[in-house]
């Protein structure tokens, strides 16, 4: 478990991407969150029906078009 918050020195150096578990939900949906590590700006949040690349690729491309491509993910 992290004890300190990690923050990059400038925007778009690193984004975090996380799939949340649908355990206990009535629908098999996977919330996907993309956050800029510098400001904690929510780059994208959407419901995906799969954790496979094809299911999230379009959202990643859209996020890159809106916010530019980060140096690291």
C-alpha distances in whole Angstrom, upper triangle without the diagonal:
4,6,9,11,12,16,19,22,24,24,24,23,20,19,16,17,16,18,17,18,22,21,24,26,29,29,27,26,23,22,21,19,20,19,20,17,20,21,19,22,22,24,24,24,26,26,27,28,27,24,26,27,30,29,27,29,31,29,27,31,31,28,29,33,32,29,30,28,25,25,21,19
4,6,7,9,12,15,19,21,21,22,20,17,17,15,17,16,18,18,20,23,24,26,27,31,31,29,27,24,22,21,19,19,17,18,15,17,18,16,20,20,22,23,23,25,26,27,29,28,25,27,27,31,29,27,29,31,28,26,30,30,27,28,31,30,27,28,26,23,22,19,18
4,7,9,13,16,19,21,22,23,21,19,19,17,20,19,21,21,23,26,26,28,30,33,33,32,30,27,25,24,21,21,19,19,16,17,18,17,21,22,24,25,25,28,29,30,32,31,28,31,31,34,33,30,32,34,31,29,32,33,29,30,33,32,29,30,28,25,25,22,21
4,6,9,13,15,18,19,20,19,17,17,16,19,19,22,22,24,27,28,30,31,34,34,33,30,27,25,23,20,20,17,17,13,14,15,14,18,20,22,24,24,27,29,30,32,31,28,31,31,34,32,29,31,33,29,28,31,31,27,28,31,29,26,27,26,22,22,20,19
4,6,10,13,15,16,17,16,14,14,13,16,16,19,20,23,26,27,29,29,33,32,31,28,25,22,21,17,16,14,13,10,11,12,11,15,16,18,20,21,24,26,27,30,29,26,29,28,31,30,27,28,29,26,24,27,27,24,24,27,26,23,24,23,19,19,17,17
4,7,10,12,13,14,12,11,11,11,14,16,19,20,23,26,28,30,30,34,33,31,28,25,22,20,17,15,12,11,7,9,11,10,14,16,17,19,20,24,26,27,30,28,25,27,26,29,28,25,26,28,25,22,25,25,22,22,25,24,20,21,20,16,16,14,14
4,7,9,10,11,10,9,10,11,15,16,20,21,25,28,30,32,32,35,34,32,29,26,23,20,17,15,11,9,5,5,8,8,12,14,15,18,20,23,26,27,30,29,26,28,27,29,28,25,25,27,24,21,24,24,20,20,23,21,18,18,18,14,14,13,13
4,6,7,9,7,7,9,11,15,18,21,23,27,30,32,34,34,37,35,34,30,27,24,21,18,15,12,9,6,5,8,10,12,15,15,18,21,24,27,28,31,29,27,28,26,29,28,25,25,26,23,20,22,22,19,18,21,20,16,16,15,11,11,11,12
4,7,9,8,10,12,15,18,21,25,27,30,33,35,38,37,40,39,37,34,30,27,24,21,18,15,11,9,6,9,12,14,17,17,21,23,27,30,31,34,33,30,31,29,32,31,27,27,28,25,23,24,24,21,20,22,21,17,17,16,13,12,13,15
4,7,6,9,11,14,18,21,24,26,30,33,35,38,37,39,38,36,33,29,26,23,20,16,13,10,9,6,8,11,12,15,15,19,21,25,28,29,33,31,29,30,28,30,29,25,25,25,23,20,21,21,18,17,19,17,13,13,13,11,11,12,14
4,6,8,9,12,15,18,22,24,28,30,33,35,34,37,35,33,29,26,23,20,17,13,11,7,7,5,7,9,9,12,11,15,18,21,25,26,29,29,26,27,25,27,26,22,22,22,19,17,18,17,14,13,15,13,10,10,11,8,10,11,12
4,5,7,10,13,17,20,22,26,29,31,34,33,35,33,31,28,24,22,18,15,12,10,6,8,7,9,11,10,12,10,14,17,20,23,24,27,26,23,24,22,23,23,19,18,19,17,14,15,15,12,10,13,12,8,8,7,4,6,8,9
4,7,10,14,17,21,23,27,30,32,35,34,37,34,32,29,26,23,20,17,13,11,8,8,8,11,12,13,15,13,16,19,22,25,25,28,27,24,25,22,25,25,21,20,21,19,16,17,18,15,13,16,15,12,11,9,5,5,6,9
4,7,10,13,17,19,23,26,28,31,30,33,31,29,26,22,20,16,14,10,9,6,6,8,11,10,12,13,12,14,17,19,22,22,25,24,21,22,19,22,22,18,18,19,17,14,16,17,13,12,16,15,12,11,9,6,6,5,5
4,7,10,14,16,20,22,25,28,27,30,27,25,22,19,16,13,10,7,5,4,5,8,10,9,9,10,9,11,13,16,18,19,22,20,18,19,17,19,19,15,15,17,14,11,14,14,11,11,14,14,11,11,9,6,8,6,5
4,7,10,13,16,19,22,24,24,27,25,22,19,16,14,10,8,6,5,7,7,10,12,9,10,10,10,11,12,14,16,17,20,18,15,17,16,19,18,14,15,17,14,12,15,16,12,13,17,16,14,14,12,10,11,9,6
4,7,10,13,16,19,22,21,23,21,19,16,12,10,7,6,4,7,9,10,14,14,12,12,10,10,9,10,11,13,13,16,14,12,14,13,15,14,11,12,14,12,10,13,14,12,13,16,16,14,15,13,12,14,11,7
4,6,10,13,15,18,18,20,18,16,13,10,8,6,5,7,9,12,13,16,17,13,14,12,12,11,10,11,12,12,14,13,10,13,13,16,14,11,14,16,13,12,16,17,14,16,19,19,18,19,17,15,17,14,10
4,7,9,12,15,14,17,15,12,10,6,6,5,7,9,12,15,16,20,20,16,17,14,14,12,10,10,9,9,11,10,7,11,12,14,12,10,14,16,13,13,17,17,16,18,21,21,20,21,19,18,20,17,14
4,7,9,12,11,14,13,11,9,6,5,6,8,11,14,17,18,21,21,17,18,15,16,14,11,11,10,10,12,11,10,14,15,17,15,13,17,18,16,16,20,20,18,21,24,23,22,24,23,22,24,21,17
4,6,9,9,12,11,9,8,6,8,10,12,15,17,21,22,25,25,21,22,19,20,17,14,13,11,11,11,11,10,14,17,18,16,15,19,21,18,19,23,23,22,24,27,26,26,27,26,25,27,24,20
4,6,5,8,7,6,6,6,8,11,14,17,20,23,24,28,27,23,23,20,21,18,15,13,10,10,10,11,11,15,18,19,16,16,20,21,19,21,24,24,23,26,28,28,28,29,28,27,30,27,23
4,6,9,9,8,9,9,12,14,17,20,23,26,27,30,29,26,26,23,24,22,18,17,14,14,13,14,14,17,21,22,19,20,23,25,23,24,28,28,27,29,32,31,31,33,31,30,32,29,25
4,7,9,9,11,12,13,17,19,23,25,28,29,32,31,27,28,25,26,23,20,18,16,16,15,16,17,21,24,25,22,22,26,27,25,27,30,30,29,32,34,33,33,35,34,33,35,32,28
4,6,7,8,10,11,15,17,21,24,27,28,32,30,26,26,23,24,21,18,16,13,14,13,15,16,19,22,23,19,20,24,25,23,25,28,27,27,30,32,31,31,33,32,32,34,32,28
4,7,9,12,14,17,20,24,26,30,31,34,33,29,29,25,26,23,19,17,14,14,13,15,17,20,23,23,20,21,25,25,24,26,29,28,28,31,33,32,33,35,34,34,37,34,30
4,6,9,11,15,18,21,24,28,30,33,32,28,27,24,24,21,17,14,11,11,9,12,14,17,20,20,16,18,21,22,20,23,26,25,25,28,30,29,30,32,31,32,34,32,28
4,7,10,13,16,20,23,26,28,31,31,27,26,23,23,20,16,13,10,9,6,8,11,14,17,17,13,15,19,19,18,21,23,23,23,26,28,28,29,30,29,29,32,29,25
4,6,9,13,16,19,23,25,28,27,24,23,19,19,16,13,10,6,6,5,7,9,12,15,15,11,12,16,17,15,17,20,20,20,23,25,24,25,27,26,26,29,26,22
4,6,10,13,16,20,21,25,24,20,20,17,17,13,10,8,6,5,6,7,7,11,13,14,10,10,14,15,13,15,18,18,18,20,23,22,23,24,23,23,25,23,19
4,7,10,13,17,19,22,21,17,17,13,13,10,7,6,4,6,9,10,10,13,14,15,12,11,14,15,12,14,17,16,15,18,21,20,20,22,21,21,23,21,17
4,7,10,14,16,19,18,15,14,11,11,8,6,5,6,7,10,10,9,12,12,13,11,8,12,12,10,10,14,14,12,15,18,17,17,18,17,17,20,17,14
4,7,10,12,15,14,11,11,7,8,6,5,7,9,10,14,14,12,15,15,16,14,11,13,14,10,11,14,13,11,14,16,15,14,16,16,15,18,15,12
4,7,9,12,12,9,9,6,5,5,6,9,12,13,16,16,14,16,15,16,15,11,13,13,10,9,12,12,9,11,14,13,11,13,12,11,14,12,9
4,6,9,8,6,6,5,5,7,9,12,15,16,20,19,17,19,18,20,18,15,16,17,13,12,15,14,10,12,15,13,11,13,12,11,13,12,10
4,6,6,5,5,7,7,10,12,16,19,20,23,23,20,22,20,22,21,17,18,18,15,13,15,15,11,12,14,13,10,11,11,8,11,10,9
4,6,5,8,9,10,13,15,18,21,22,25,24,22,24,22,24,23,20,20,21,18,16,18,18,15,15,18,16,13,14,13,10,11,10,10
4,6,8,11,12,15,17,21,24,25,29,28,25,27,25,27,26,23,23,24,21,18,20,20,16,16,19,17,13,14,14,11,12,12,12
4,5,9,10,14,16,19,23,24,28,28,26,28,26,28,26,23,23,24,20,19,21,19,16,17,19,16,13,15,16,13,15,15,15
4,6,9,11,13,16,19,21,25,25,23,25,24,26,24,20,21,22,18,17,19,18,15,16,18,16,13,16,16,13,16,15,14
4,6,9,11,15,18,20,24,24,22,24,23,24,22,19,20,20,16,15,17,16,12,14,16,13,10,13,14,13,16,15,14
4,6,7,11,14,16,20,20,19,21,20,21,19,16,17,17,13,13,15,13,10,13,15,12,11,14,14,13,17,16,14
4,7,10,14,16,19,19,18,20,18,19,17,14,14,14,10,10,12,10,6,9,11,9,7,10,11,11,15,14,12
4,7,10,12,16,16,15,17,16,16,14,11,12,12,8,8,11,9,7,10,12,10,10,13,13,13,17,16,13
4,7,10,13,14,14,16,16,16,14,11,13,13,9,11,13,12,10,14,15,13,14,16,17,17,20,18,15
4,6,10,12,12,14,14,14,11,9,12,11,8,11,13,12,11,15,16,15,16,18,18,19,22,21,17
4,7,9,10,13,14,14,10,9,13,13,10,13,16,15,14,18,19,19,20,22,21,22,25,23,19
4,5,7,9,11,10,7,7,11,11,10,12,15,14,15,18,19,19,20,22,21,22,24,22,19
4,7,9,11,11,7,9,13,13,13,15,18,18,18,21,23,23,24,25,24,25,27,25,21
4,5,8,9,6,8,11,13,13,14,17,18,18,20,22,23,24,24,23,23,25,23,19
4,7,8,7,7,10,13,12,13,16,17,17,19,21,22,22,23,21,21,22,20,16
4,6,6,7,9,12,12,13,15,17,17,19,21,22,23,23,20,21,22,20,17
4,5,6,6,9,10,10,12,14,15,15,18,20,20,19,17,18,19,17,14
4,6,5,8,10,10,11,14,15,16,18,20,21,20,18,20,22,20,17
4,6,7,8,10,12,13,14,16,17,19,20,20,19,20,22,21,17
4,6,5,6,9,10,11,12,14,16,16,17,15,16,19,17,14
4,5,5,6,9,10,11,12,14,15,15,13,15,17,16,14
4,5,5,6,9,10,11,12,14,14,14,16,19,18,16
4,5,5,6,9,10,11,12,13,13,14,18,17,14
4,5,5,6,9,10,10,10,9,11,14,13,11
4,5,5,6,9,10,9,9,12,15,15,13
4,5,5,6,9,9,10,13,16,17,15
4,5,5,6,7,8,10,14,14,12
4,5,5,5,5,8,11,12,12
4,6,6,8,11,14,16,15
4,6,9,11,15,16,16
4,7,8,12,13,13
4,6,10,12,12
4,7,8,9
4,5,7
4,7
4
